[in-house]
Amino acid sequence: MKKLIVFNILLLFFFFLTLCSTDLSVQNENNPDAARALSEPKDVEGLIGGSYRNWWSNTQKSYPGMALGVAAWEITSSWGNFGMQNAGTEPRMPYDNRPTGRYRTAEYPWYGMYRSISAVNDGLVAINKGLKIGEDGKDNPRAKAFAKFVQGISHGFLGCFIDKAFIFTEDVDLETTQLELKPYNEVVQAAVQMLEECIQICESNSFTLPDTWINGLPLTNTELAQLAHSYIARFLLQVARSPEERAQTDWNKILEHCNQGIVTDFAPIGDGDYWWDRLKYQGQHPTWVRASYHTIGVLDKSGNFQKWINTPVADRSYIYITVDDKRITNGDPKSNGTDFGYYGPCQFRPDRGTYFFSYYMHNRYKYHYDNGATGPMPAFIVTELNLIKAEAMYELGMSGVADIINQTRVGRGHLPPATDSDSDLLEKLKYEKRIETFLTGSCIAFYDDRRWGDLTPGTPIHYPVPGKELEILQMEIYTFGGAGNPGSAPKLSNLPIDISLIPKPEGSLRKVDAGLKLE
């Protein structure tokens, strides 16, 4: 009962925090009247409409994408900011899950997802009790579809990222029901059901979302359904924690949803204030982040990358790479490709490991940084969906996989075409996925490496329920990660490890980044 009471209090806090957000058309009073707010159609619509911006802020900004990008060696950085140094240091360390831990890799997404979930749940409850949005309730289907979409992608993100979470829908009465933490696979299955409900509403109604709900994108009911199908395919793919779990993937279901997915890139518009993307901001600034050789060096012809891989980790440093992939360079090791480029020596601290060093940086979306965090922010591109489909087709023994790979391998990289009979066809698919989705959706590289078994040994295969939450719930604090420990790559088990094993830590865009310094 104590845990139930605590969770109720937390959800009320989330509601009031969301209610007072600048996203919503609700009076910001010192003592907001929840009953009044949930009885006003415009306020309820604002509550639901503002939920996605909160989701975006807690997935595409500081946490967890920056740290997990380094953990997967998609990007490289030894700066402490956003937990990047801790995530990339070798040998790998356990994640610091103590409430006093400096970096909030698990905490920010956890509370962010439940803020969005709580907001849409409150809105759905009001609608289900008879509240009408628009004339005679004509906008109810739009609000309900979007609410189920946000509810679904929030649970889906939690299920792929955290080892267990609460499944919380509008049908749960917290006065009579005690929520229990459920394992990640159950959380993702619940997310799929929520997104399928969104799709059902979209298919039975006609509407257009206000372009403020997903900034700059007035999605139609058809487009929202396509996006929901795409997220189902993504979550069903990403949830696997190991190659063994990947082997249990429902490839037919993934293929079914891919065939009904997005037909244009999903890219909310940055406004330089509330809508922006850390991955494409600091992630494409040469002082902050570089592209990891683990990602861009795979096709090196000079032999430098292979020598680098064979060198003890502590002795690795800069190398020049010579590749035929026009996305990386234009042939000369010091030239720029369409997506990456040579940027000279970095400013990372040598004492933290020269294995973090790289001459190269991703620049495909550098306009986002150059133009003050404005412009399209691709978060789910058609190419990603196509390559998810290609992987499903590969596992189902279907032909045509190479044709999908070649759309970008040849079309953008100007590399020799792949064929369905290639013995390394899956490796070519993996490479295309890595290059094409670079710094798009948060954590893609990490989840791919995890299910393919490619994470650096000792990397957490997932993150724990935040220590702050466990402390409130009076549950034992646990964590994952550290070479040879349970819950670490390669997958030894899903069991947590003792918190005492953790080493002690070292110690709006305009608002968030004001005074931000390299750590």
C-alpha positions, 0 to 999 in steps of 0.5 A: 500500500505504501508503494501505491500511495507513493506512486499516486503522489508521483503521478499527481506531481507529473500531472501538475508539472505537465499542466503548468507546462508552456505547451498547454493552454491552461492558466498557470496558477499557484494552486491549479485546480485539476478537476477544473482543468479536466472539465474544460475541453481546450485544457484537456486537448492541450494536455494531450497535445503537449505530451509529445513534446515532453516525450521528445525532450526526454528521448532526443535531448540530453539523455539517454541518446548521447551516452548510449551513442558512445556506449555503442561506439556510434559516436565517441566523446570522453567529456563527462557531460550527459554520461558520455565518458562513463558510458565509453570508458574501457574496461566498462564500469557498472552504471551509477544508479545511486540517487546521488549519481551525477548523470541521469541516463536512466532517471530523465527518460523514466520520469519523462515517459511517465509524465507523458503517460500521466498526461494522456491518461488524464485526458483519456479518462476525461473523454471517456467520462463524456467530455466533448472536444470540438463541436459535439465531440468531433475532435475526440477521435483525434485526441484519443488517437494521439493519446494512445500514440504517445501512451504507446511510444512511451511504454515502448521506449521504457521497455526497450531501455529499462529492464522493467517498468509499470504498465499504466493505462487510462483504465487503471484506477490507482485508488484500487489498483496497485501497479507492479513492475513488469519485465521489459518484454511485457511492457513492449507488448503492452506498447504494441497494443496501445499503438494498435488502438491508435491505428484502429482509431485512425482508420475509423476517422478522418482528422489532421493534427495541429502542427504544434503537437508534433512541431511543424507536422500537421499529420493526417489520420493516415500518416499518424497510423503509418507512424504508429505501424513504424514504431511497432516494427521498431520496438518489436525489433529493438526489445531483444537483449541478445542474439538469442532473444533476437532469434525469437523475434516475430519477423512476420509481424514486423514485416506486416507493420513495415508494409504499412509504415511511413512513406516520408521521413518523420522529422519534427521541425526545430525552433531553436527554443523548445523543439531541438535535438541534442544528437544533432546539436552537440552530436555534430559539433567537433569539440563535443563529439566525433564519429567512432572508428568502430562505425566509420572504419569498417570499410577501410582499405588502408589497413589502418582500421584493422591495425587499430582494432588489433591494438590494445585499447589503451594504446589506440589513438588517431588513424586515417581511413581510406574508404570508397563510401562517399558518405564518409569521405570523397576518397582522400582521408582528409576529405569530406563525404556527404554525411561525415568529414575530416575535422582534424585533431579533437580536444578530448583529454588524453588522460581519459583515454586516447581510444576516444580520439577520432579525426572524423565527425558526422555532418549530415544534419549539421545545419541544425547546429549551424542554424541555431537548432532549427530545421527538420530533425529526422527521428524515424527515416524511411530508410530505417523502416526499409532496412528493418523490413530487409532484416525481416525478409532476410530472416524469413528467407525472402528474396529482394533484401539486396535491392533494399540495401542497394538503395543507399549502399549504391545510391548514396554510398556509391559502393558495389551492389550487394546481391542476395547470394552474398555470404556477408549480406547481413553484415552489409545490411548492418553497415547500412543501418548504422550509417544511414540512421546515424544520429536520427532516432535515439539509441538505435545503434545501441539497441542494434548492437545489443541484439546482434551481440556487438556491444563492448563486453561489460556494457549494460544490456539495459538500464535499471529502474532509477535509484531515486525511484527505487529509494522512494518505493523502498526497494533495493537499489540495483544496477547493470554493467561492468565486465563479467557482471550479470546484465552486461554484454555479452548477455550473461543474464538479466540479473542485476548486480550489487550497487556497492560495485559501482565506483564513485563518480568524478564528481529550453535550449537557451535555458538548458545550454546557458553556461553549459561547459565541457566536463 
